[in-house]
Amino acid sequence: MVIVLMGVIGGMVSVFMKSPIDAYFDSARRAALTDTADTVVRRMARDIRKALPNSINTSGDGLCVEFIPTKTGGRYRAVDVIAGDGSSLVFGSPDTSFHMLGNNASLAPDQQIRAGAGEFDVIAVTNLGFGVADAYVGSNTAVLTGVVNGAETTLNFASKTFDIALASPSNRFQVIPANEKVVAFVSNPNKNIYRLVSSTLGHICPAVVTATAPDVSTAPILAKNAACTFNYSGSDLQRNALLSTKLTVTDDQAGESITLQHAVHVNNTP
C-alpha cells in the first residue's frame, strides 16, 4: 500500500511540476535565441557605422548588404604652408602627397594610417557613390605608398589626379584599411549569415543572392539557422541614411524562432 500511495502522490506531483519545468526550459531556450539575435545585429551595426559615406548597397532581394569600411579619417591641408611646397592636396592635376592636419602617431594604434610592411591603406576623398566620386571603382581613391609622421603627417601616394569636383568643403578624407576594403553581410539560402571580406575594391553583393552567389565557401559564419533582410534608405535620406535589419533565428529542434528588428543610422556626409 505504501508503494501504491507513493506512486499516486508522485504522479500528482509530476502533473503540477511539469508545467513550471517546461516553462523554465522554454524561457531559457527563447533567451538563448534572443541573445544570439541581439549579438548578431550589434556586430553588424558596429561595422556598418564605420562605413565610408555613400558606400552602402544592398542586393535586389535585400539578403545582402555591402559597404566600404573605414579605420579613421582626417583633414587634408587645402593651402600650402609655403607657396609651392606641395603640402596641400591638389585637385585637377597630378599630385603625389599632402599634409594631414595632425600627427598620425598620436592616434590609437588601430586607427593609425599605415603604408608599409605589406599593409598599404587607401585614402578616399568625397565619396558620393557615382561618377568621379565612386570608391568602388577607385575614381576618388589612392593607395598610400608612405607615411611620414610629424606635427603634420605627410601622406604619399602614387601619382593621382583628383577631380576638381571632389574638393571637400570641410577638407575631409577617409582611410580605408588595407586588408578590409569591402565588407558584406549575406543571408544565404542555407540558413546561415556570413561576413564576407574583400581585399580589393569592387562590389560583392549580386543582384539576387543564391546558394552560389556570392561565394561564401571560405567566409566565417556569423549566425547559424538564421535569416536576415536589409532595407537601406540612403537614396531617400541623403546625408542621414538608415539601414534597417530584420533578423530571424530559429531553433529547429523546438520548432521555434524569434525575430528582431534593428536600425542603424549612417552618416553619409562626405
CORDA-V340321 format. One record per helix or strand of 2 or more residues. SS is the DSSP state (@ for helix, = for strand). FROM is the first residue (numbers start at 1). TO is the last residue. If there is no record, write none. Layout:
<<SS/FROM/TO> <SS/FROM/TO>>
This chain:
<<@/2/48> <=/57/58> <=/64/67> <=/72/76> <=/95/102> <@/104/106> <@/109/111> <=/115/116> <=/119/120> <=/122/124> <@/135/137> <=/141/148> <=/152/160> <@/164/166> <=/172/176> <=/182/188> <=/192/198> <=/220/224> <=/226/232> <@/234/237> <=/240/251> <=/256/267>>
